[in-house]
């Protein structure tokens, strides 16, 4: 069925639920998983945050490492082959590029994410990957 599964994360509960579904699928099909988080550079990229003096971009990258590391650990605990990646840029574009680079056959994604304004039916990144990509997308809803 699937040999290479893309697991995008933004650290949200929806992404966490989707990762668990992806790991179940990977166990069933003996697939490799590719966990990825895209740090979107925005207008706050170089602005320094109070306290530790980190820029917003540095803080976002640190959070991405936490999100990816948590999923990598859970995948390894389940005995799965896992690779990880953190990217910067436009999430939909970066996810589709990475999926192509690793020859992923399916992306398992949450129906919503951390975005400030969520779309009525589907998270905007999930929607973009579904509409713009050549990859199957398994959308995991909140009922998981």
Buried (B, 14 or more C-beta within 10 A) or exposed (E): EBEBBBBBBBBBEBBBBBBBBBBEBBBEBEBBBBBBBBBBBEEEBEEEEEEEEBBBBBBBBEBBBEBBBBBBEBBEEBEBEBEBBBBBEBBBBBBBBBBEEBEBBBBBBBBBBBBEEBEEEBBBBBBBBBEEBEBBBBBBEEEE
